[in-house]
Amino acid sequence: MKKEKLNTIIITIVFIALCSYPLFVNLGKLSLRMWDESRNALNAFEMLQNKQYIVTHFEGKPDMWNTKPPLLVWFIAFFMKIFGPTTLALRLPSALSALSTALFCLWLSKKYLSSLIPGIFAGFVLCYSVGFVDYHAARNGDFDAMLSMWVFFYSMLFFIYLETKERKILWLSALCIALAILTKGIAACMFLPGLALFVIINKKYWLLFKKAEFYLIPLTGLLIGASYYFIREMYNPGYLNAVIENEITGRYLNTVEGHKGDILFYLRLMFASHYQFWLWCVPVSCVISFVQKDQKVKLLSAFLLTQSLLYLIIISIADTKLPWYDVPLYPFLGLIIGLALASIYDRIILRFSLKQIYEHIIVFAFLGLIVFYFPVSNMLGTSIKAKKENFYPELFYGDFINSFYKKFPNQISLKIISEDYNPHLLFYKKVFYSKGHYIDVVPPSSTFHINDTIMICEPLIMWPFSKLIPYADTIYREDNKVVLKINDPKIKGDVVPSYERYFYSMTEGIKYNKEWYKKVVAKAEENKFTIQKQTELDAIFNLESTKQITKEEGDRLKEKFNLN
């Protein structure tokens, strides 16, 4: 094996390992996210059950709210078939798409610039960008990481075709256009205007307008992608009208579900969190690339900038603004920065006439340490930590249901108090039903019966206290989440004494009283207690002060919950 080939293999393996860390560490540990991820999980789970691969279903009916084509759902269903209906299976397609995008930067860099260095830097920038990796992107079972991959692929392959005139490259670009459409429909076409504009403003490409393949091959890709819509309309009449309403007139021309924002919405978002450090590097990187003598670098940078700016304008003038619409930008911006970092690296090598491989490695490592220190630090504070959900009560169910059934594996029936739309809960309900556990989701106004086992995770309004507290035993508890067992009100001497039930009630009351809870948090910090401990101490103090429990009962509670 030639030395150069061996070095390329080693570099690629190390590159994959470093890019994989922010993408795959603890990938399946965080419970299911709300909205698209949960709905995609349900679509895939139902697809495996009903074997309907053309029409996605939600709660047994054709899904006319999530009208995206099913490519992502197919991948999720495939991994669920292998790994079971887990969050890991749900998120693997997105994480693998992100890694593939980083690897594509490496291939592109080698093919067009005959150097791996720009691609290495670009891949690292991409995989250590919070906006590309975290919420609703590479670490979630949402559409946008896979969409970004196909869009980046077809754009960059089209650029390579412009430079090489290789027909097979244009066919690959067309295939990626089709796959992008099959991933997220019309959103996949938002980079096509940038391709057209780049060809029009560069006279060197005008001869291509005389070639039939220049029109027919991309059109073939568009038609393949669009064919899904007509096939589904045959199986699911009314689908096309739903698509027009959801994705065009309803989403681009109007504000959907209150997701408003001004024209600077995405720039502010990138500065604030998604691209904090890197956004400052983009204009500097453009200057560095454009002052170089290397015409290839200049041209590639101009192409990347054209694509980025035009897409940013398109999503910025749309009426509906969502925090993940900027995700497809990051591969393009990452490559712009990668080109500039590679230029700096080359200049250092030339300036000091460094020829030994270890000298190159030292320079690369030193430059990487300087540039990536803050992005890596920011990334370590994201979902990589995979902490249990403790902020949004509607997302408590996944972790709590799992914990409950580990302790009570033989519990057959369970009622969960919830209301309104919650696909997160519905997914776990279906998964545990397939394992023989019968979960029923009921509103707080329901009538409960003796021996009912009830799970409560959401705010105080979900607690039917007036009906349950006198007759309910707490059989399992985690922080502010409980499982209750309803007793016969005629029977005296319940398992859990009344003062303990009042304690649970008061604890929850404090947590959902904003002013009271704010004071508890401040007091916990002053006393160097956990917030949970301070909350429980305040609950006992209040119950004793209002004579709802005696001092002896309060002491028993302190002893039981280690509050002394």
C-alpha positions in Angstrom: 0.0 0.0 0.0 1.4 3.4 -1.0 2.3 5.7 1.9 0.0 8.5 0.6 -3.0 6.1 0.5 -2.2 4.8 4.0 -2.0 8.3 5.4 -5.3 9.1 3.8 -6.9 6.1 5.5 -5.5 7.0 8.9 -6.5 10.6 8.6 -10.0 9.6 7.6 -10.4 7.2 10.5 -9.2 9.9 13.0 -11.5 12.4 11.3 -14.5 10.1 11.6 -13.7 9.5 15.3 -13.5 13.2 16.1 -16.6 14.1 14.2 -18.6 11.2 15.7 -18.1 12.3 19.3 -20.6 15.2 19.2 -22.9 13.3 17.0 -23.2 9.9 18.7 -22.3 10.2 22.4 -25.4 9.6 24.5 -27.5 9.8 21.3 -30.3 7.6 22.5 -30.4 8.5 26.1 -32.4 11.8 26.0 -36.2 11.1 26.0 -38.2 11.8 22.8 -38.5 15.5 21.9 -41.9 17.0 21.2 -43.4 17.9 17.7 -41.6 16.6 14.6 -39.3 14.0 16.3 -42.2 12.4 18.2 -44.5 12.5 15.2 -41.8 10.9 13.0 -41.3 8.2 15.6 -45.1 7.5 15.5 -45.2 7.5 11.7 -42.3 5.0 11.6 -43.7 2.8 14.4 -47.1 2.6 12.7 -45.5 2.0 9.3 -43.9 -1.1 10.8 -47.2 -2.3 12.1 -49.5 -1.5 9.2 -47.0 -2.1 6.4 -48.2 1.0 4.6 -45.0 2.4 3.1 -46.4 5.1 0.8 -48.9 6.8 3.1 -47.6 7.7 6.6 -50.1 7.3 9.4 -50.7 9.0 12.7 -53.1 7.4 15.3 -54.3 4.9 12.6 -55.2 7.5 10.0 -53.3 9.0 7.1 -51.1 11.8 8.4 -52.4 15.0 6.8 -50.6 17.4 9.2 -47.0 16.1 8.6 -47.2 16.0 4.8 -43.5 15.5 4.1 -42.5 12.6 1.9 -41.4 9.5 3.8 -37.7 9.0 3.1 -36.7 9.9 6.6 -39.5 7.8 8.0 -38.4 4.8 5.9 -34.9 5.1 7.4 -36.3 5.4 10.9 -38.5 2.4 10.4 -35.5 0.4 9.1 -33.4 1.1 12.2 -36.4 0.4 14.4 -36.7 -3.0 12.7 -33.1 -3.6 13.7 -32.8 -2.0 17.2 -36.5 -1.9 18.2 -38.6 1.3 18.7 -35.9 3.2 20.6 -34.7 6.8 20.6 -31.4 5.6 19.2 -33.1 4.0 16.2 -35.1 7.3 15.7 -32.0 9.5 15.7 -29.5 7.4 13.8 -30.6 8.5 10.4 -30.0 12.2 11.3 -26.6 11.5 13.0 -25.4 9.4 10.1 -26.5 12.1 7.7 -24.5 14.7 9.6 -21.4 12.4 9.5 -21.9 11.7 5.8 -22.0 15.5 5.2 -18.7 15.9 7.0 -17.1 13.0 5.0 -18.4 14.6 1.8 -16.5 17.8 2.7 -13.4 15.6 2.8 -14.1 14.0 -0.6 -14.9 17.3 -2.2 -11.8 18.9 -0.8 -9.6 16.0 -2.2 -11.3 15.9 -5.6 -11.5 19.6 -6.3 -8.5 21.1 -4.4 -6.3 18.0 -4.2 -5.9 18.5 -0.4 -7.7 17.0 2.6 -7.0 19.9 4.9 -9.9 22.2 3.9 -12.3 19.3 4.2 -11.0 18.3 7.6 -11.4 21.8 9.0 -14.9 22.1 7.3 -16.0 18.8 8.8 -14.9 19.8 12.3 -16.6 23.3 12.0 -19.8 21.5 11.0 -19.8 18.9 13.7 -19.0 21.4 16.4 -21.7 23.9 15.5 -24.5 23.9 18.0 -27.1 24.9 15.4 -26.2 21.9 13.2 -25.8 19.3 15.9 -28.2 20.0 18.7 -32.0 20.6 18.9 -34.0 19.6 15.8 -30.8 18.8 13.8 -28.2 16.0 13.8 -29.0 14.6 17.3 -32.8 14.5 16.8 -35.1 12.4 14.6 -36.1 15.4 12.6 -35.9 16.1 8.8 -33.3 18.8 8.7 -30.0 17.0 9.1 -30.9 14.6 6.2 -32.3 17.5 4.2 -29.0 19.4 4.7 -27.0 16.4 3.5 -28.9 15.9 0.2 -29.1 19.7 -0.5 -25.3 20.1 0.2 -24.6 17.0 -2.0 -26.6 18.2 -5.0 -25.3 21.7 -4.8 -21.7 20.8 -4.6 -22.0 18.0 -7.2 -23.6 20.6 -9.5 -20.6 22.9 -8.9 -18.2 20.0 -9.7 -20.1 19.4 -12.9 -19.8 23.0 -13.9 -16.0 22.7 -13.5 -15.5 19.2 -15.0 -18.5 18.8 -17.4 -18.7 15.2 -16.2 -22.1 13.9 -17.0 -22.1 11.2 -14.3 -21.6 14.0 -11.7 -24.7 15.8 -13.0 -26.6 12.5 -12.7 -25.5 12.2 -9.1 -26.6 15.7 -8.5 -30.0 15.0 -10.0 -30.3 11.9 -7.8 -29.6 13.9 -4.7 -32.2 16.5 -5.8 -34.7 13.6 -5.9 -33.7 12.3 -2.5 -33.8 15.8 -1.0 -37.4 16.2 -2.2 -38.3 12.8 -0.8 -36.9 14.0 2.5 -38.6 17.3 3.0 -40.6 18.2 -0.1 -40.6 21.7 -1.4 -38.0 22.9 1.2 -35.4 20.8 -0.8 -35.8 23.2 -3.8 -34.8 26.4 -1.9 -31.1 26.1 -3.0 -32.0 25.8 -6.7 -32.2 29.6 -7.2 -28.7 29.9 -5.9 -27.4 27.4 -8.5 -29.2 29.2 -11.3 -27.9 32.6 -10.2 -24.3 31.3 -10.0 -24.4 30.0 -13.5 -26.0 33.2 -14.8 -23.4 35.6 -13.3 -20.4 33.5 -14.5 -20.0 33.8 -18.3 -17.6 30.8 -18.4 -20.6 28.5 -17.9 -22.9 30.0 -20.5 -22.0 27.4 -23.1 -23.8 24.9 -20.9 -27.1 26.5 -21.9 -26.7 24.9 -25.3 -26.5 21.4 -23.9 -29.7 19.3 -23.5 -28.3 17.4 -20.6 -28.0 20.6 -18.6 -31.8 20.8 -18.5 -32.9 17.2 -18.8 -30.8 15.6 -16.1 -31.7 18.0 -13.3 -35.4 17.9 -14.5 -35.3 14.1 -14.2 -34.3 14.4 -10.6 -37.1 16.9 -9.9 -39.6 14.7 -11.5 -38.5 11.6 -9.6 -38.9 13.5 -6.3 -42.2 15.0 -7.3 -43.6 11.7 -8.5 -44.2 10.7 -4.8 -46.8 13.4 -4.4 -48.9 12.1 -7.3 -48.5 8.4 -6.2 -49.6 9.3 -2.7 -52.6 11.3 -4.0 -53.7 8.1 -5.7 -53.7 6.2 -2.4 -54.6 9.2 -0.2 -57.0 11.6 -2.0 -56.7 15.2 -0.7 -53.0 14.9 0.0 -51.9 17.4 -2.6 -54.3 20.1 -1.2 -52.9 19.4 2.3 -49.4 19.9 0.9 -50.2 23.2 -0.7 -51.9 24.4 2.5 -49.1 23.2 4.8 -46.0 23.9 2.9 -46.7 26.8 0.5 -49.7 29.1 1.1 -49.9 28.2 4.8 -46.2 28.2 5.8 -44.3 30.5 3.4 -46.9 33.1 2.7 -48.5 33.1 6.1 -47.4 32.7 9.8 -48.1 29.1 11.0 -48.9 28.4 14.6 -47.6 31.8 15.8 -44.0 31.2 14.6 -43.3 34.9 13.8 -40.1 36.8 13.4 -38.6 39.8 11.7 -36.1 39.7 8.8 -33.1 39.4 11.2 -34.6 36.5 13.1 -32.0 33.9 11.9 -29.0 36.2 12.2 -29.9 37.0 15.8 -30.4 33.3 16.4 -27.0 32.4 15.0 -25.2 35.1 17.0 -27.0 34.1 20.2 -26.5 30.4 20.1 -26.5 28.4 16.9 -23.3 29.8 15.4 -22.0 32.0 18.1 -18.3 31.8 17.4 -18.3 30.7 13.8 -20.5 33.5 12.4 -17.8 36.0 13.2 -15.4 33.9 11.2 -17.5 33.8 8.0 -16.7 37.4 6.7 -13.1 37.1 7.7 -12.9 33.7 5.9 -14.4 35.2 2.8 -11.7 38.0 2.7 -9.0 35.4 3.3 -10.2 33.2 0.4 -10.9 36.1 -2.0 -7.4 37.6 -1.6 -5.7 34.4 -2.5 -4.0 33.6 -5.8 -5.6 30.2 -6.1 -8.5 30.7 -8.5 -10.2 27.4 -7.4 -10.5 28.5 -3.8 -11.9 31.9 -4.9 -14.5 30.3 -7.2 -15.5 27.7 -4.6 -15.8 30.4 -1.9 -17.9 32.6 -4.3 -20.2 29.6 -5.0 -20.6 28.8 -1.3 -21.3 32.4 -0.4 -23.9 32.7 -3.2 -25.7 29.6 -2.0 -25.6 30.7 1.6 -26.8 34.3 1.1 -29.6 33.5 -1.2 -31.0 30.8 1.0 -30.7 33.0 4.1 -32.7 35.7 2.2 -35.4 33.2 1.2 -36.0 31.9 4.7 -35.7 35.4 6.2 -38.5 36.9 4.1 -40.8 33.9 4.7 -43.7 34.6 7.1 -43.1 31.5 9.2 -39.9 31.5 11.2 -38.7 28.4 13.0 -35.3 28.0 14.8 -34.2 25.0 12.7 -34.7 26.5 9.2 -31.1 27.7 9.3 -29.7 24.1 9.6 -29.0 23.7 5.8 -26.8 26.8 5.9 -24.1 25.2 8.1 -22.4 22.8 5.6 -21.9 25.8 3.2 -20.7 28.1 5.9 -18.5 25.4 7.4 -16.7 24.9 4.1 -16.2 28.6 3.7 -14.4 28.7 7.1 -12.6 25.4 6.3 -11.1 27.0 3.2 -9.8 29.9 5.2 -8.4 27.8 8.0 -6.6 25.6 5.4 -5.1 28.8 3.8 -3.8 29.9 7.2 -2.4 26.5 7.9 -0.6 26.4 4.5 0.8 29.9 5.1 2.3 28.8 8.4 3.9 25.7 6.8 5.4 27.8 4.0 6.5 30.6 6.2 8.6 28.4 8.5 9.5 25.9 5.7 8.2 23.0 7.7 8.7 19.7 5.8 8.5 16.9 8.4 5.2 15.2 9.0 5.4 15.7 12.8 5.9 19.4 12.3 2.7 19.5 10.1 0.8 17.7 12.8 2.0 20.1 15.5 0.9 23.1 13.5 -2.5 21.5 12.7 -3.1 20.6 16.4 -2.0 24.0 17.6 -4.3 25.8 15.1 -7.1 23.4 15.9 -6.7 24.0 19.7 -6.9 27.8 19.2 -9.9 27.8 16.8 -12.0 25.0 18.3 -11.6 25.5 22.0 -14.7 27.6 22.5 -16.9 25.7 20.0 -16.0 22.4 21.7 -16.8 23.9 25.1 -20.2 25.1 23.9 -21.0 21.7 22.4 -20.3 19.9 25.7 -23.1 21.9 27.2 -25.8 20.6 24.8 -27.8 17.4 24.6 -24.6 15.4 24.7 -25.0 15.5 28.5 -28.3 13.6 28.0 -29.7 14.7 31.4 -33.3 13.7 32.2 -35.9 16.2 31.1 -36.5 18.6 34.0 -37.9 21.7 32.3 -40.8 20.7 30.1 -43.4 18.6 32.1 -45.0 17.4 28.8 -41.7 15.6 28.1 -41.4 13.9 31.5 -43.3 10.8 30.4 -40.6 8.9 28.5 -38.1 8.9 31.4 -40.7 8.4 34.1 -42.6 5.5 32.3 -39.3 3.7 31.8 -38.3 4.2 35.5 -41.7 3.1 36.7 -41.8 -0.1 34.7 -38.2 -1.0 35.8 -39.5 -0.9 39.4 -42.9 -2.4 38.7 -42.4 -4.7 35.6 -45.6 -6.7 36.3 -47.9 -3.6 36.3 -50.3 -4.2 33.5 -52.6 -1.2 33.3 -51.7 2.4 33.9 -53.7 5.6 33.5 -51.8 8.8 32.6 -53.4 12.2 33.2 -52.8 14.5 30.3 -54.7 16.5 27.7 -54.1 18.3 24.4 -51.7 17.2 21.7 -48.7 15.2 23.0 -47.0 12.8 20.4 -44.2 12.3 22.9 -46.6 10.5 25.2 -48.5 8.8 22.5 -45.2 7.1 21.2 -44.3 5.7 24.6 -47.9 4.6 25.1 -47.7 2.6 21.8 -44.3 1.2 22.5 -45.3 -0.1 26.0 -48.6 -1.4 24.7 -46.5 -3.6 22.3 -44.8 -4.9 25.3 -48.0 -5.9 27.1 -48.5 -2.8 29.2 -51.9 -1.1 28.7 -51.6 2.6 29.1 -54.6 4.8 28.9 -54.3 8.6 28.5 -57.1 10.4 30.2 -58.0 14.0 31.0 -57.9 15.3 34.6 -61.7 15.5 34.5 -62.0 11.7 34.3 -63.8 9.6 36.8 -61.3 7.3 38.6 -62.1 4.0 40.3 -60.8 1.9 43.1 -57.5 0.2 42.3 -56.8 2.5 39.4 -53.0 3.2 39.0 -52.5 6.8 37.9 -49.4 8.6 36.6 -49.1 12.4 36.9 -46.3 14.3 35.3 -47.6 17.7 34.3 -48.4 20.9 36.1 -50.8 21.4 39.0 -53.8 21.8 36.7 -53.5 18.1 35.9 -53.9 17.1 39.5 -57.5 16.2 40.4 -56.6 16.8 44.1 -60.1 17.2 45.4 -61.0 13.7 44.2 -57.7 11.8 44.7 -55.8 13.0 47.8 -58.1 11.5 50.4 -58.0 8.1 48.8 -54.7 7.8 46.9 -51.5 6.2 48.0 -48.2 7.3 46.3 -46.6 4.1 45.2 -43.8 5.7 43.1 -42.3 9.1 43.0 -39.5 11.0 41.2 -39.2 14.7 42.1 -42.5 16.2 41.0 -43.7 13.1 39.1 -45.9 10.5 40.9 -47.8 7.3 40.5 -50.9 7.0 42.6 -53.0 4.0 43.6 -56.7 4.7 44.3 -58.1 3.1 47.5 -61.6 2.4 48.7 -62.7 5.6 50.5 -64.7 3.4 52.9 -61.6 1.7 54.2 -59.7 3.5 57.0 -56.0 3.3 57.6 -54.6 3.6 54.1 -51.0 2.5 53.4 -49.8 6.1 53.1 -50.9 8.4 55.9 -52.8 11.5 55.2 -50.0 13.8 56.4 -47.7 12.3 53.7 -50.3 12.9 51.0 -50.6 16.5 52.1 -46.8 16.8 52.0 -46.8 15.6 48.3 -49.6 18.0 47.5 -47.9 21.0 49.1 -44.6 20.2 47.4 -46.2 20.3 44.0 -48.1 23.4 44.9 -44.8 25.2 45.6 -43.2 24.1 42.4 -46.1 25.5 40.3 -46.5 28.8 42.2 -44.0 31.0 40.3 -43.4 33.5 43.1 -43.1 31.0 45.8 -40.8 28.7 43.8 -38.6 31.7 43.0 -38.1 32.4 46.7 -37.4 28.7 47.3 -34.7 28.7 44.7 -33.0 31.8 46.2 -33.2 30.2 49.7 -31.7 26.9 48.4 -28.8 28.8 47.0 -28.3 30.7 50.3 -28.5 27.5 52.4 -26.5 25.5 49.9 -29.3 22.9 49.6 -30.7 21.3 46.5 -33.8 22.9 45.2 -35.8 19.7 45.9 -34.6 19.6 49.5 -35.5 23.3 50.1 -38.9 22.8 48.5 -39.7 19.9 50.7 -38.5 21.7 53.9 -40.7 24.7 52.9 -43.7 22.4 52.4 -43.3 20.8 55.8 -42.9 24.2 57.5 -46.0 25.5 55.8 -48.1 22.5 56.7 -46.9 22.7 60.4 -47.6 26.5 60.4 -51.1 26.1 59.1 -51.7 23.1 61.5 -52.5 20.7 58.6 -49.9 18.4 60.1 -48.4 18.1 63.6 -44.8 18.7 64.6 -44.3 15.0 65.2 -45.7 14.3 61.7 -43.3 16.9 60.2 -40.4 15.2 62.0 -41.4 11.8 60.6 -41.4 13.4 57.1 -37.9 14.9 57.6 -36.6 11.6 58.7 -38.2 9.6 55.9 -36.9 12.0 53.2 -33.5 12.7 54.8 -34.2 16.3 55.4 -32.5 16.7 58.8 
